[in-house]
Amino acid sequence: MRPGGGHAKGAGFERRICRALSSWLTAGARDDLFSRNVLSGGQFTVAKGKRGSPGDITGVDPLAAPFLALFAVECKHHRSLYLEQLLLKPLGDSPFGRIIEDTRHQARLAGKSYLVIAQQNRCEALVVMDRAIAACILYKPRSFQYHLLHNERIMLMPLASFMRADPAKFLDAVRNRHLHRQP
């Protein structure tokens, strides 16, 4: 990629994830439920959680609302995610770990769970989420490829594996978890 092309790569990745999540939620019927968030969620960051929505993905379609009510989604496409550092260092001491922690913090400010969808050059996209949310997707654990990291606090799985989950079942389980969560 030419120097300075990272912004275009990131924006293109966000659009690709918007289409993929839209298709997943509608069983392939639509790919336009989601769009890129204003300033990629920067409005939320600048307003310290008082305005805007966290994460890189938003949507105005009513079919997107149940998903967006539950999740702040951060999308990252980098030359390297430094996964070896994520595995070997404390979460906040690795570049990708800091992205996860920042996303988790912003999601909590908004009363949501987080999903980090990231891709390293020439590798498949990955999804990272809290283990408690991961339990909502692992209703058939052998159907999914995943890894539990950092004392089983976070789960990492290929995006393709995540997309095999039944979206209605997953969202219902997450919604129930949010309803019964202690403050």
VMD Tcl script that builds the backbone (N, CA, C; Angstrom):
set m [mol new atoms 549]
animate dup $m
set s [atomselect $m all]
$s set {name element resname resid chain x y z} {
  {N N MET 1 A 0.845 -1.181 0.000}
  {CA C MET 1 A 0.000 0.000 0.000}
  {C C MET 1 A 0.880 1.230 0.000}
  {N N ARG 2 A 0.459 2.232 -0.709}
  {CA C ARG 2 A 1.234 3.465 -0.774}
  {C C ARG 2 A 1.261 4.145 0.594}
  {N N PRO 3 A 2.301 4.927 0.887}
  {CA C PRO 3 A 2.370 5.646 2.159}
  {C C PRO 3 A 1.151 6.554 2.329}
  {N N GLY 4 A 0.598 6.551 3.530}
  {CA C GLY 4 A -0.568 7.372 3.808}
  {C C GLY 4 A -1.874 6.731 3.390}
  {N N GLY 5 A -1.843 5.499 2.901}
  {CA C GLY 5 A -3.046 4.830 2.438}
  {C C GLY 5 A -3.791 4.071 3.524}
  {N N GLY 6 A -3.291 4.136 4.745}
  {CA C GLY 6 A -3.916 3.396 5.846}
  {C C GLY 6 A -5.335 3.831 6.131}
  {N N HIS 7 A -5.612 5.142 6.005}
  {CA C HIS 7 A -6.960 5.643 6.263}
  {C C HIS 7 A -7.952 5.032 5.279}
  {N N ALA 8 A -7.584 4.991 4.014}
  {CA C ALA 8 A -8.473 4.407 2.998}
  {C C ALA 8 A -8.660 2.912 3.247}
  {N N LYS 9 A -7.598 2.235 3.665}
  {CA C LYS 9 A -7.694 0.803 3.959}
  {C C LYS 9 A -8.647 0.578 5.125}
  {N N GLY 10 A -8.524 1.411 6.167}
  {CA C GLY 10 A -9.404 1.283 7.336}
  {C C GLY 10 A -10.851 1.570 6.993}
  {N N ALA 11 A -11.102 2.610 6.198}
  {CA C ALA 11 A -12.465 2.964 5.808}
  {C C ALA 11 A -13.075 1.858 4.947}
  {N N GLY 12 A -12.288 1.306 4.048}
  {CA C GLY 12 A -12.773 0.208 3.215}
  {C C GLY 12 A -13.098 -1.025 4.049}
  {N N PHE 13 A -12.269 -1.295 5.053}
  {CA C PHE 13 A -12.522 -2.428 5.941}
  {C C PHE 13 A -13.819 -2.212 6.719}
  {N N GLU 14 A -14.030 -0.996 7.231}
  {CA C GLU 14 A -15.269 -0.689 7.949}
  {C C GLU 14 A -16.485 -0.924 7.055}
  {N N ARG 15 A -16.416 -0.474 5.802}
  {CA C ARG 15 A -17.536 -0.681 4.878}
  {C C ARG 15 A -17.771 -2.180 4.624}
  {N N ARG 16 A -16.685 -2.923 4.479}
  {CA C ARG 16 A -16.800 -4.368 4.256}
  {C C ARG 16 A -17.464 -5.055 5.449}
  {N N ILE 17 A -17.108 -4.654 6.652}
  {CA C ILE 17 A -17.702 -5.239 7.857}
  {C C ILE 17 A -19.166 -4.833 7.970}
  {N N CYS 18 A -19.494 -3.595 7.613}
  {CA C CYS 18 A -20.908 -3.167 7.613}
  {C C CYS 18 A -21.739 -4.068 6.705}
  {N N ARG 19 A -21.226 -4.348 5.519}
  {CA C ARG 19 A -21.946 -5.221 4.580}
  {C C ARG 19 A -22.049 -6.641 5.132}
  {N N ALA 20 A -20.956 -7.150 5.705}
  {CA C ALA 20 A -20.950 -8.523 6.225}
  {C C ALA 20 A -21.935 -8.677 7.382}
  {N N LEU 21 A -21.940 -7.733 8.329}
  {CA C LEU 21 A -22.871 -7.821 9.449}
  {C C LEU 21 A -24.317 -7.682 8.987}
  {N N SER 22 A -24.550 -6.802 8.024}
  {CA C SER 22 A -25.904 -6.636 7.472}
  {C C SER 22 A -26.380 -7.938 6.850}
  {N N SER 23 A -25.541 -8.548 6.056}
  {CA C SER 23 A -25.886 -9.808 5.407}
  {C C SER 23 A -26.126 -10.908 6.442}
  {N N TRP 24 A -25.302 -10.949 7.469}
  {CA C TRP 24 A -25.439 -11.942 8.541}
  {C C TRP 24 A -26.794 -11.794 9.245}
  {N N LEU 25 A -27.155 -10.554 9.608}
  {CA C LEU 25 A -28.401 -10.335 10.340}
  {C C LEU 25 A -29.648 -10.613 9.503}
  {N N THR 26 A -29.537 -10.487 8.191}
  {CA C THR 26 A -30.707 -10.653 7.322}
  {C C THR 26 A -30.653 -11.949 6.510}
  {N N ALA 27 A -29.803 -12.864 6.898}
  {CA C ALA 27 A -29.638 -14.142 6.180}
  {C C ALA 27 A -29.371 -13.916 4.698}
  {N N GLY 28 A -28.564 -12.904 4.398}
  {CA C GLY 28 A -28.147 -12.632 3.032}
  {C C GLY 28 A -29.109 -11.777 2.223}
  {N N ALA 29 A -30.232 -11.366 2.797}
  {CA C ALA 29 A -31.227 -10.594 2.045}
  {C C ALA 29 A -30.794 -9.149 1.805}
  {N N ARG 30 A -30.019 -8.590 2.748}
  {CA C ARG 30 A -29.624 -7.176 2.607}
  {C C ARG 30 A -28.183 -6.994 3.052}
  {N N ASP 31 A -27.540 -5.964 2.501}
  {CA C ASP 31 A -26.168 -5.645 2.922}
  {C C ASP 31 A -26.023 -4.171 3.273}
  {N N ASP 32 A -27.143 -3.501 3.582}
  {CA C ASP 32 A -27.112 -2.054 3.788}
  {C C ASP 32 A -27.688 -1.588 5.129}
  {N N LEU 33 A -27.719 -2.441 6.148}
  {CA C LEU 33 A -28.261 -2.042 7.444}
  {C C LEU 33 A -27.338 -1.094 8.191}
  {N N PHE 34 A -26.048 -1.276 8.018}
  {CA C PHE 34 A -25.060 -0.524 8.790}
  {C C PHE 34 A -24.269 0.400 7.889}
  {N N SER 35 A -23.684 1.423 8.506}
  {CA C SER 35 A -22.787 2.328 7.794}
  {C C SER 35 A -21.683 2.753 8.758}
  {N N ARG 36 A -20.699 3.428 8.214}
  {CA C ARG 36 A -19.598 3.927 9.044}
  {C C ARG 36 A -20.113 5.036 9.961}
  {N N ASN 37 A -19.649 5.042 11.184}
  {CA C ASN 37 A -20.034 6.048 12.161}
  {C C ASN 37 A -19.332 7.374 11.862}
  {N N VAL 38 A -19.961 8.474 12.228}
  {CA C VAL 38 A -19.371 9.799 12.046}
  {C C VAL 38 A -18.020 9.837 12.748}
  {N N LEU 39 A -17.003 10.236 12.029}
  {CA C LEU 39 A -15.635 10.308 12.564}
  {C C LEU 39 A -15.183 8.974 13.151}
  {N N SER 40 A -15.740 7.867 12.669}
  {CA C SER 40 A -15.431 6.530 13.214}
  {C C SER 40 A -15.579 6.499 14.727}
  {N N GLY 41 A -16.661 7.058 15.225}
  {CA C GLY 41 A -16.925 7.072 16.655}
  {C C GLY 41 A -16.211 8.188 17.390}
  {N N GLY 42 A -15.505 9.053 16.672}
  {CA C GLY 42 A -14.752 10.138 17.299}
  {C C GLY 42 A -15.623 11.123 18.040}
  {N N GLN 43 A -16.846 11.312 17.576}
  {CA C GLN 43 A -17.757 12.234 18.257}
  {C C GLN 43 A -18.020 11.746 19.681}
  {N N PHE 44 A -18.198 10.453 19.861}
  {CA C PHE 44 A -18.415 9.872 21.182}
  {C C PHE 44 A -17.174 10.073 22.049}
  {N N THR 45 A -16.005 9.848 21.473}
  {CA C THR 45 A -14.744 9.977 22.213}
  {C C THR 45 A -14.516 11.420 22.658}
  {N N VAL 46 A -14.687 12.369 21.745}
  {CA C VAL 46 A -14.463 13.783 22.055}
  {C C VAL 46 A -15.450 14.273 23.107}
  {N N ALA 47 A -16.699 13.809 23.031}
  {CA C ALA 47 A -17.729 14.223 23.984}
  {C C ALA 47 A -17.683 13.407 25.276}
  {N N LYS 48 A -16.671 12.577 25.433}
  {CA C LYS 48 A -16.478 11.742 26.622}
  {C C LYS 48 A -17.732 10.931 26.968}
  {N N GLY 49 A -18.354 10.358 25.932}
  {CA C GLY 49 A -19.482 9.470 26.124}
  {C C GLY 49 A -20.822 10.156 26.283}
  {N N LYS 50 A -20.882 11.472 26.113}
  {CA C LYS 50 A -22.139 12.193 26.315}
  {C C LYS 50 A -22.907 12.434 25.025}
  {N N ARG 51 A -22.273 12.178 23.883}
  {CA C ARG 51 A -22.932 12.433 22.597}
  {C C ARG 51 A -22.385 11.451 21.564}
  {N N GLY 52 A -23.222 11.076 20.626}
  {CA C GLY 52 A -22.798 10.150 19.583}
  {C C GLY 52 A -22.871 8.718 20.071}
  {N N SER 53 A -22.368 7.817 19.259}
  {CA C SER 53 A -22.348 6.409 19.648}
  {C C SER 53 A -20.927 5.881 19.497}
  {N N PRO 54 A -20.542 4.973 20.400}
  {CA C PRO 54 A -19.173 4.451 20.351}
  {C C PRO 54 A -18.983 3.500 19.179}
  {N N GLY 55 A -17.760 3.355 18.773}
  {CA C GLY 55 A -17.432 2.388 17.741}
  {C C GLY 55 A -17.489 2.955 16.341}
  {N N ASP 56 A -17.179 2.090 15.395}
  {CA C ASP 56 A -17.051 2.487 13.996}
  {C C ASP 56 A -18.304 2.254 13.172}
  {N N ILE 57 A -19.305 1.584 13.748}
  {CA C ILE 57 A -20.474 1.192 12.964}
  {C C ILE 57 A -21.737 1.777 13.566}
  {N N THR 58 A -22.587 2.286 12.709}
  {CA C THR 58 A -23.889 2.798 13.102}
  {C C THR 58 A -24.906 2.348 12.064}
  {N N GLY 59 A -26.137 2.716 12.249}
  {CA C GLY 59 A -27.168 2.371 11.280}
  {C C GLY 59 A -28.482 3.025 11.656}
  {N N VAL 60 A -29.259 3.378 10.656}
  {CA C VAL 60 A -30.569 3.986 10.909}
  {C C VAL 60 A -31.704 3.029 10.566}
  {N N ASP 61 A -31.417 1.932 9.921}
  {CA C ASP 61 A -32.441 0.962 9.569}
  {C C ASP 61 A -32.951 0.301 10.853}
  {N N PRO 62 A -34.268 0.152 10.995}
  {CA C PRO 62 A -34.810 -0.495 12.197}
  {C C PRO 62 A -34.274 -1.913 12.429}
  {N N LEU 63 A -33.900 -2.604 11.375}
  {CA C LEU 63 A -33.351 -3.953 11.546}
  {C C LEU 63 A -31.973 -3.937 12.207}
  {N N ALA 64 A -31.284 -2.808 12.159}
  {CA C ALA 64 A -29.967 -2.685 12.789}
  {C C ALA 64 A -30.078 -2.356 14.269}
  {N N ALA 65 A -31.197 -1.795 14.674}
  {CA C ALA 65 A -31.355 -1.287 16.045}
  {C C ALA 65 A -31.108 -2.335 17.132}
  {N N PRO 66 A -31.645 -3.556 17.039}
  {CA C PRO 66 A -31.397 -4.523 18.119}
  {C C PRO 66 A -29.905 -4.830 18.321}
  {N N PHE 67 A -29.172 -4.931 17.229}
  {CA C PHE 67 A -27.736 -5.194 17.311}
  {C C PHE 67 A -27.010 -3.990 17.916}
  {N N LEU 68 A -27.314 -2.801 17.414}
  {CA C LEU 68 A -26.622 -1.591 17.870}
  {C C LEU 68 A -26.987 -1.209 19.303}
  {N N ALA 69 A -28.142 -1.651 19.785}
  {CA C ALA 69 A -28.513 -1.407 21.178}
  {C C ALA 69 A -27.640 -2.214 22.131}
  {N N LEU 70 A -27.069 -3.293 21.631}
  {CA C LEU 70 A -26.274 -4.184 22.467}
  {C C LEU 70 A -24.772 -4.016 22.312}
  {N N PHE 71 A -24.315 -3.577 21.107}
  {CA C PHE 71 A -22.886 -3.621 20.808}
  {C C PHE 71 A -22.307 -2.302 20.309}
  {N N ALA 72 A -21.088 -2.051 20.751}
  {CA C ALA 72 A -20.206 -1.055 20.141}
  {C C ALA 72 A -19.184 -1.875 19.358}
  {N N VAL 73 A -19.068 -1.597 18.066}
  {CA C VAL 73 A -18.185 -2.382 17.205}
  {C C VAL 73 A -17.035 -1.507 16.733}
  {N N GLU 74 A -15.834 -1.956 17.006}
  {CA C GLU 74 A -14.619 -1.266 16.545}
  {C C GLU 74 A -13.998 -2.110 15.446}
  {N N CYS 75 A -13.667 -1.491 14.331}
  {CA C CYS 75 A -13.057 -2.190 13.190}
  {C C CYS 75 A -11.628 -1.682 12.988}
  {N N LYS 76 A -10.697 -2.592 12.872}
  {CA C LYS 76 A -9.294 -2.224 12.656}
  {C C LYS 76 A -8.683 -3.113 11.586}
  {N N HIS 77 A -7.991 -2.487 10.649}
  {CA C HIS 77 A -7.226 -3.231 9.650}
  {C C HIS 77 A -5.820 -2.646 9.665}
  {N N HIS 78 A -4.865 -3.436 10.123}
  {CA C HIS 78 A -3.484 -2.970 10.275}
  {C C HIS 78 A -2.523 -3.908 9.550}
  {N N ARG 79 A -1.370 -3.386 9.268}
  {CA C ARG 79 A -0.308 -4.207 8.689}
  {C C ARG 79 A -0.033 -5.390 9.604}
  {N N SER 80 A 0.028 -5.126 10.911}
  {CA C SER 80 A 0.217 -6.194 11.889}
  {C C SER 80 A -0.628 -5.894 13.120}
  {N N LEU 81 A -1.260 -6.911 13.672}
  {CA C LEU 81 A -1.998 -6.762 14.927}
  {C C LEU 81 A -1.112 -7.095 16.126}
  {N N TYR 82 A 0.109 -7.543 15.870}
  {CA C TYR 82 A 1.042 -7.919 16.931}
  {C C TYR 82 A 0.398 -8.932 17.876}
  {N N LEU 83 A -0.159 -9.985 17.273}
  {CA C LEU 83 A -0.857 -10.993 18.054}
  {C C LEU 83 A 0.054 -11.685 19.060}
  {N N GLU 84 A 1.332 -11.826 18.719}
  {CA C GLU 84 A 2.249 -12.452 19.682}
  {C C GLU 84 A 2.344 -11.618 20.952}
  {N N GLN 85 A 2.287 -10.298 20.832}
  {CA C GLN 85 A 2.306 -9.445 22.023}
  {C C GLN 85 A 1.005 -9.581 22.804}
  {N N LEU 86 A -0.118 -9.713 22.097}
  {CA C LEU 86 A -1.403 -9.915 22.765}
  {C C LEU 86 A -1.376 -11.190 23.596}
  {N N LEU 87 A -0.706 -12.228 23.071}
  {CA C LEU 87 A -0.632 -13.501 23.772}
  {C C LEU 87 A 0.329 -13.475 24.951}
  {N N LEU 88 A 1.424 -12.744 24.828}
  {CA C LEU 88 A 2.512 -12.850 25.796}
  {C C LEU 88 A 2.593 -11.725 26.816}
  {N N LYS 89 A 1.908 -10.628 26.577}
  {CA C LYS 89 A 1.987 -9.485 27.485}
  {C C LYS 89 A 0.638 -9.224 28.133}
  {N N PRO 90 A 0.631 -8.460 29.238}
  {CA C PRO 90 A -0.664 -8.040 29.790}
  {C C PRO 90 A -1.453 -7.279 28.723}
  {N N LEU 91 A -2.765 -7.339 28.809}
  {CA C LEU 91 A -3.636 -6.796 27.774}
  {C C LEU 91 A -3.289 -5.357 27.401}
  {N N GLY 92 A -3.096 -4.501 28.374}
  {CA C GLY 92 A -2.814 -3.092 28.103}
  {C C GLY 92 A -1.419 -2.802 27.601}
  {N N ASP 93 A -0.555 -3.814 27.571}
  {CA C ASP 93 A 0.829 -3.609 27.148}
  {C C ASP 93 A 1.077 -3.993 25.696}
  {N N SER 94 A 0.035 -4.324 24.963}
  {CA C SER 94 A 0.199 -4.632 23.549}
  {C C SER 94 A -0.666 -3.679 22.736}
  {N N PRO 95 A -0.247 -3.333 21.525}
  {CA C PRO 95 A -1.041 -2.396 20.717}
  {C C PRO 95 A -2.484 -2.865 20.498}
  {N N PHE 96 A -2.669 -4.119 20.151}
  {CA C PHE 96 A -4.015 -4.641 19.927}
  {C C PHE 96 A -4.784 -4.717 21.246}
  {N N GLY 97 A -4.092 -5.056 22.318}
  {CA C GLY 97 A -4.723 -5.092 23.642}
  {C C GLY 97 A -5.249 -3.731 24.064}
  {N N ARG 98 A -4.518 -2.672 23.744}
  {CA C ARG 98 A -4.990 -1.316 24.067}
  {C C ARG 98 A -6.255 -0.977 23.276}
  {N N ILE 99 A -6.316 -1.427 22.028}
  {CA C ILE 99 A -7.534 -1.213 21.229}
  {C C ILE 99 A -8.708 -1.924 21.896}
  {N N ILE 100 A -8.498 -3.143 22.341}
  {CA C ILE 100 A -9.553 -3.906 23.011}
  {C C ILE 100 A -9.995 -3.193 24.285}
  {N N GLU 101 A -9.035 -2.763 25.101}
  {CA C GLU 101 A -9.379 -2.081 26.351}
  {C C GLU 101 A -10.108 -0.762 26.095}
  {N N ASP 102 A -9.669 0.026 25.115}
  {CA C ASP 102 A -10.343 1.291 24.793}
  {C C ASP 102 A -11.772 1.040 24.330}
  {N N THR 103 A -11.954 0.028 23.493}
  {CA C THR 103 A -13.292 -0.296 22.994}
  {C C THR 103 A -14.175 -0.772 24.137}
  {N N ARG 104 A -13.644 -1.613 25.006}
  {CA C ARG 104 A -14.398 -2.096 26.166}
  {C C ARG 104 A -14.836 -0.917 27.036}
  {N N HIS 105 A -13.927 0.014 27.279}
  {CA C HIS 105 A -14.237 1.177 28.118}
  {C C HIS 105 A -15.356 2.023 27.496}
  {N N GLN 106 A -15.255 2.320 26.202}
  {CA C GLN 106 A -16.282 3.128 25.543}
  {C C GLN 106 A -17.626 2.408 25.518}
  {N N ALA 107 A -17.601 1.105 25.302}
  {CA C ALA 107 A -18.849 0.337 25.304}
  {C C ALA 107 A -19.508 0.389 26.682}
  {N N ARG 108 A -18.709 0.270 27.726}
  {CA C ARG 108 A -19.269 0.339 29.081}
  {C C ARG 108 A -19.893 1.702 29.351}
  {N N LEU 109 A -19.244 2.767 28.898}
  {CA C LEU 109 A -19.824 4.110 29.073}
  {C C LEU 109 A -21.199 4.213 28.438}
  {N N ALA 110 A -21.394 3.495 27.349}
  {CA C ALA 110 A -22.672 3.520 26.627}
  {C C ALA 110 A -23.618 2.417 27.083}
  {N N GLY 111 A -23.211 1.595 28.064}
  {CA C GLY 111 A -24.062 0.513 28.540}
  {C C GLY 111 A -24.184 -0.635 27.550}
  {N N LYS 112 A -23.124 -0.855 26.770}
  {CA C LYS 112 A -23.142 -1.892 25.742}
  {C C LYS 112 A -22.004 -2.877 25.959}
  {N N SER 113 A -22.046 -3.938 25.192}
  {CA C SER 113 A -20.924 -4.872 25.099}
  {C C SER 113 A -20.099 -4.457 23.891}
  {N N TYR 114 A -18.911 -5.005 23.773}
  {CA C TYR 114 A -18.055 -4.618 22.654}
  {C C TYR 114 A -17.748 -5.803 21.759}
  {N N LEU 115 A -17.493 -5.482 20.504}
  {CA C LEU 115 A -16.906 -6.410 19.544}
  {C C LEU 115 A -15.784 -5.653 18.864}
  {N N VAL 116 A -14.616 -6.225 18.828}
  {CA C VAL 116 A -13.524 -5.675 18.027}
  {C C VAL 116 A -13.360 -6.624 16.850}
  {N N ILE 117 A -13.487 -6.081 15.651}
  {CA C ILE 117 A -13.287 -6.877 14.443}
  {C C ILE 117 A -12.038 -6.328 13.781}
  {N N ALA 118 A -11.030 -7.167 13.672}
  {CA C ALA 118 A -9.728 -6.701 13.212}
  {C C ALA 118 A -9.140 -7.660 12.190}
  {N N GLN 119 A -8.301 -7.086 11.350}
  {CA C GLN 119 A -7.625 -7.900 10.341}
  {C C GLN 119 A -6.203 -7.401 10.165}
  {N N GLN 120 A -5.311 -8.348 10.095}
  {CA C GLN 120 A -3.912 -8.093 9.781}
  {C C GLN 120 A -3.732 -8.371 8.290}
  {N N ASN 121 A -2.846 -7.633 7.643}
  {CA C ASN 121 A -2.605 -7.856 6.210}
  {C C ASN 121 A -2.402 -9.337 5.914}
  {N N ARG 122 A -3.011 -9.781 4.835}
  {CA C ARG 122 A -2.888 -11.144 4.326}
  {C C ARG 122 A -3.338 -12.226 5.312}
  {N N CYS 123 A -4.233 -11.867 6.234}
  {CA C CYS 123 A -4.791 -12.834 7.187}
  {C C CYS 123 A -6.308 -12.647 7.227}
  {N N GLU 124 A -6.982 -13.617 7.796}
  {CA C GLU 124 A -8.431 -13.483 7.891}
  {C C GLU 124 A -8.815 -12.557 9.045}
  {N N ALA 125 A -10.010 -11.994 8.952}
  {CA C ALA 125 A -10.512 -11.092 9.987}
  {C C ALA 125 A -10.829 -11.882 11.253}
  {N N LEU 126 A -10.643 -11.244 12.401}
  {CA C LEU 126 A -10.872 -11.842 13.709}
  {C C LEU 126 A -11.897 -11.019 14.478}
  {N N VAL 127 A -12.608 -11.663 15.387}
  {CA C VAL 127 A -13.542 -10.991 16.281}
  {C C VAL 127 A -13.060 -11.221 17.704}
  {N N VAL 128 A -13.056 -10.166 18.513}
  {CA C VAL 128 A -12.696 -10.264 19.927}
  {C C VAL 128 A -13.879 -9.751 20.737}
  {N N MET 129 A -14.219 -10.472 21.803}
  {CA C MET 129 A -15.309 -10.071 22.687}
  {C C MET 129 A -15.041 -10.591 24.096}
  {N N ASP 130 A -15.767 -10.047 25.077}
  {CA C ASP 130 A -15.664 -10.548 26.444}
  {C C ASP 130 A -16.143 -11.994 26.492}
  {N N ARG 131 A -15.559 -12.761 27.393}
  {CA C ARG 131 A -15.911 -14.174 27.512}
  {C C ARG 131 A -17.386 -14.356 27.850}
  {N N ALA 132 A -17.952 -13.483 28.690}
  {CA C ALA 132 A -19.366 -13.617 29.054}
  {C C ALA 132 A -20.257 -13.484 27.819}
  {N N ILE 133 A -19.908 -12.608 26.905}
  {CA C ILE 133 A -20.663 -12.461 25.660}
  {C C ILE 133 A -20.381 -13.662 24.760}
  {N N ALA 134 A -19.159 -14.132 24.794}
  {CA C ALA 134 A -18.793 -15.304 23.994}
  {C C ALA 134 A -19.632 -16.506 24.389}
  {N N ALA 135 A -19.974 -16.621 25.668}
  {CA C ALA 135 A -20.807 -17.734 26.112}
  {C C ALA 135 A -22.161 -17.725 25.399}
  {N N CYS 136 A -22.606 -16.558 24.979}
  {CA C CYS 136 A -23.882 -16.448 24.260}
  {C C CYS 136 A -23.794 -17.015 22.849}
  {N N ILE 137 A -22.603 -17.084 22.314}
  {CA C ILE 137 A -22.438 -17.602 20.956}
  {C C ILE 137 A -22.033 -19.070 20.952}
  {N N LEU 138 A -21.512 -19.529 22.072}
  {CA C LEU 138 A -20.989 -20.897 22.127}
  {C C LEU 138 A -22.037 -21.904 22.581}
  {N N TYR 139 A -23.250 -21.784 22.066}
  {CA C TYR 139 A -24.292 -22.740 22.416}
  {C C TYR 139 A -24.005 -24.107 21.809}
  {N N LYS 140 A -23.168 -24.155 20.775}
  {CA C LYS 140 A -22.659 -25.408 20.205}
  {C C LYS 140 A -21.147 -25.220 20.071}
  {N N PRO 141 A -20.400 -25.354 21.162}
  {CA C PRO 141 A -18.978 -25.003 21.147}
  {C C PRO 141 A -18.162 -25.649 20.037}
  {N N ARG 142 A -18.487 -26.873 19.663}
  {CA C ARG 142 A -17.681 -27.537 18.636}
  {C C ARG 142 A -17.946 -26.994 17.246}
  {N N SER 143 A -18.983 -26.156 17.109}
  {CA C SER 143 A -19.300 -25.553 15.811}
  {C C SER 143 A -18.428 -24.342 15.522}
  {N N PHE 144 A -17.732 -23.853 16.538}
  {CA C PHE 144 A -16.979 -22.613 16.406}
  {C C PHE 144 A -15.506 -22.827 16.715}
  {N N GLN 145 A -14.682 -22.118 15.981}
  {CA C GLN 145 A -13.243 -22.101 16.254}
  {C C GLN 145 A -12.987 -20.855 17.096}
  {N N TYR 146 A -12.353 -20.999 18.250}
  {CA C TYR 146 A -12.125 -19.846 19.121}
  {C C TYR 146 A -10.950 -20.107 20.056}
  {N N HIS 147 A -10.483 -19.011 20.679}
  {CA C HIS 147 A -9.396 -19.079 21.652}
  {C C HIS 147 A -9.760 -18.169 22.813}
  {N N LEU 148 A -9.592 -18.667 24.028}
  {CA C LEU 148 A -9.787 -17.848 25.219}
  {C C LEU 148 A -8.425 -17.326 25.645}
  {N N LEU 149 A -8.355 -16.026 25.899}
  {CA C LEU 149 A -7.087 -15.378 26.217}
  {C C LEU 149 A -7.199 -14.572 27.508}
  {N N HIS 150 A -6.073 -14.240 28.053}
  {CA C HIS 150 A -5.956 -13.399 29.244}
  {C C HIS 150 A -6.840 -13.914 30.372}
  {N N ASN 151 A -6.434 -15.078 30.888}
  {CA C ASN 151 A -7.150 -15.748 31.972}
  {C C ASN 151 A -8.619 -15.952 31.627}
  {N N GLU 152 A -8.857 -16.265 30.380}
  {CA C GLU 152 A -10.192 -16.540 29.849}
  {C C GLU 152 A -11.140 -15.348 29.965}
  {N N ARG 153 A -10.583 -14.123 29.988}
  {CA C ARG 153 A -11.419 -12.918 30.034}
  {C C ARG 153 A -11.928 -12.517 28.658}
  {N N ILE 154 A -11.161 -12.804 27.610}
  {CA C ILE 154 A -11.585 -12.421 26.269}
  {C C ILE 154 A -11.530 -13.635 25.339}
  {N N MET 155 A -12.362 -13.583 24.313}
  {CA C MET 155 A -12.372 -14.636 23.328}
  {C C MET 155 A -12.036 -14.050 21.974}
  {N N LEU 156 A -11.204 -14.758 21.238}
  {CA C LEU 156 A -10.815 -14.375 19.883}
  {C C LEU 156 A -11.274 -15.493 18.954}
  {N N MET 157 A -11.932 -15.126 17.861}
  {CA C MET 157 A -12.371 -16.139 16.903}
  {C C MET 157 A -12.343 -15.555 15.504}
  {N N PRO 158 A -12.175 -16.381 14.481}
  {CA C PRO 158 A -12.241 -15.881 13.110}
  {C C PRO 158 A -13.637 -15.313 12.827}
  {N N LEU 159 A -13.687 -14.241 12.059}
  {CA C LEU 159 A -14.971 -13.644 11.693}
  {C C LEU 159 A -15.861 -14.679 11.008}
  {N N ALA 160 A -15.275 -15.519 10.169}
  {CA C ALA 160 A -16.058 -16.538 9.466}
  {C C ALA 160 A -16.746 -17.483 10.448}
  {N N SER 161 A -16.084 -17.802 11.547}
  {CA C SER 161 A -16.682 -18.661 12.568}
  {C C SER 161 A -17.813 -17.920 13.281}
  {N N PHE 162 A -17.589 -16.663 13.625}
  {CA C PHE 162 A -18.615 -15.827 14.260}
  {C C PHE 162 A -19.868 -15.777 13.395}
  {N N MET 163 A -19.686 -15.641 12.096}
  {CA C MET 163 A -20.813 -15.512 11.165}
  {C C MET 163 A -21.623 -16.804 11.032}
  {N N ARG 164 A -21.128 -17.911 11.571}
  {CA C ARG 164 A -21.902 -19.155 11.556}
  {C C ARG 164 A -22.961 -19.173 12.653}
  {N N ALA 165 A -22.858 -18.254 13.616}
  {CA C ALA 165 A -23.837 -18.210 14.701}
  {C C ALA 165 A -25.191 -17.764 14.174}
  {N N ASP 166 A -26.229 -18.255 14.796}
  {CA C ASP 166 A -27.583 -17.800 14.482}
  {C C ASP 166 A -27.747 -16.412 15.111}
  {N N PRO 167 A -27.932 -15.360 14.293}
  {CA C PRO 167 A -27.966 -14.004 14.854}
  {C C PRO 167 A -29.107 -13.787 15.845}
  {N N ALA 168 A -30.275 -14.327 15.577}
  {CA C ALA 168 A -31.409 -14.132 16.490}
  {C C ALA 168 A -31.130 -14.776 17.845}
  {N N LYS 169 A -30.612 -16.002 17.828}
  {CA C LYS 169 A -30.278 -16.710 19.068}
  {C C LYS 169 A -29.196 -15.956 19.851}
  {N N PHE 170 A -28.188 -15.507 19.136}
  {CA C PHE 170 A -27.086 -14.773 19.759}
  {C C PHE 170 A -27.588 -13.478 20.391}
  {N N LEU 171 A -28.342 -12.675 19.641}
  {CA C LEU 171 A -28.820 -11.393 20.166}
  {C C LEU 171 A -29.773 -11.602 21.342}
  {N N ASP 172 A -30.626 -12.618 21.290}
  {CA C ASP 172 A -31.515 -12.911 22.423}
  {C C ASP 172 A -30.709 -13.253 23.670}
  {N N ALA 173 A -29.687 -14.079 23.512}
  {CA C ALA 173 A -28.859 -14.461 24.662}
  {C C ALA 173 A -28.120 -13.253 25.235}
  {N N VAL 174 A -27.587 -12.395 24.374}
  {CA C VAL 174 A -26.888 -11.193 24.858}
  {C C VAL 174 A -27.878 -10.256 25.540}
  {N N ARG 175 A -29.053 -10.076 24.954}
  {CA C ARG 175 A -30.080 -9.209 25.547}
  {C C ARG 175 A -30.456 -9.721 26.937}
  {N N ASN 176 A -30.657 -11.025 27.071}
  {CA C ASN 176 A -30.986 -11.600 28.386}
  {C C ASN 176 A -29.857 -11.391 29.374}
  {N N ARG 177 A -28.642 -11.523 28.914}
  {CA C ARG 177 A -27.500 -11.292 29.787}
  {C C ARG 177 A -27.468 -9.846 30.254}
  {N N HIS 178 A -27.735 -8.906 29.352}
  {CA C HIS 178 A -27.753 -7.480 29.716}
  {C C HIS 178 A -28.873 -7.188 30.718}
  {N N LEU 179 A -30.036 -7.818 30.536}
  {CA C LEU 179 A -31.161 -7.578 31.430}
  {C C LEU 179 A -30.896 -8.077 32.841}
  {N N HIS 180 A -30.132 -9.160 32.947}
  {CA C HIS 180 A -29.883 -9.765 34.260}
  {C C HIS 180 A -28.516 -9.410 34.847}
  {N N ARG 181 A -27.822 -8.498 34.201}
  {CA C ARG 181 A -26.504 -8.082 34.667}
  {C C ARG 181 A -26.646 -7.211 35.913}
  {N N GLN 182 A -25.795 -7.442 36.869}
  {CA C GLN 182 A -25.769 -6.621 38.080}
  {C C GLN 182 A -25.108 -5.284 37.778}
  {N N PRO 183 A -25.638 -4.163 38.313}
  {CA C PRO 183 A -25.027 -2.848 38.047}
  {C C PRO 183 A -23.661 -2.702 38.644}
}
mol reanalyze $m
mol bondsrecalc $m
mol representation Tube
mol addrep $m
